[in-house]
Amino acid sequence: MALTPRNTPPFHPPRTTRPTPSATKANEAIRALVDARAGQDWSSAESAAYEVLLIEWAAATRGVSGDIIEAA
């Protein structure tokens, strides 16, 4: 006997929105930092800058507005 759900779960199509300009800008800054330091050890300041850029990118891709406070 096969069990079937009484209610069909809602279908959420994948997001097809374009990246925001701030997400694109943060992504480009991340790529530039990573490319500049490829194969080299990172200083603590460079690691902190990378983390801040990732936070900015994540916020921009989620549409979170407001200032990002640098914790590093």
HUKAGI-V867293 format. One line per field, one symbol per residue. phi: phi as a letter, one per 40 degrees, with the letter a starting at -180 (. if undefined). A space follows every 50 residues. Layout:
# HUKAGI-V867293
phi=???
This chain:
# HUKAGI-V867293
phi=.ccbccbccccbcccbccccdcccccccccccccccbdgbcccccccccc ccccccccccccgcbhcccccc
